[in-house]
């Protein structure tokens, strides 16, 4: 029930041991959270570029090339290293309407895991030129 003085003195240093055991786990969790937030930001930029590209290409007085330029402008706002692998702009006919579909694919590196993944942003808009 009661501890004597020698038992209390033997607990000294246990806080440091606990810190040494837990600190790498806490650091790994923070790095993982940072990596996930960067992936979410990259996906958001890809989706935004696809939406802007689709809306621009679907305008009555615009072409697919205009949509590609608008999408590239959005991607360049993220930085000069944010280059897409491919930008595909197509017209799709569905239930009597024609849509402009934009798909942007980019290779994303995940340094913490040492892997690369492909991320795609997609959007579509009704083609106003054919209305």
Protein Blocks (a to p, Z undefined) as FASTA:
>chain_A
ZZcfklmmmmgoklmmmmmmmmmmmmmmmmmmmmmmmmmmmmmmmmmmmmmmmmmmmpmk
bcfklmmmmmmmmmmmnojklccfbdcdddddeehiacdddddddddddfknopacdddd
ddddddfklZZ
